[in-house]
Amino acid sequence: MRALGSEVSPSARVRILSTARV
C-alpha cells in the first residue's frame, strides 16, 4: 500500500484507505 500511496495523491490515498477499512 505504500507504493500505491506514492503514486496516488494524498487525498486519494485517504479515500482508498477509508474504502479498504469498510
C-alpha positions in Angstrom: 0.0 0.0 0.0 3.0 2.3 0.5 3.9 2.2 -3.2 0.2 2.8 -4.1 0.1 5.9 -1.8 3.2 7.3 -3.5 1.6 7.2 -6.9 -1.9 8.4 -5.8 -2.4 11.8 -4.3 -2.6 12.2 -0.5 -6.4 12.9 -0.6 -7.0 10.0 -3.0 -4.9 7.8 -0.7 -7.1 8.6 2.3 -10.1 7.9 0.2 -8.8 4.4 -0.7 -7.8 3.7 2.9 -11.3 4.7 4.0 -12.8 2.3 1.5 -10.4 -0.5 2.5 -11.4 -0.1 6.1 -15.0 -0.8 5.3 
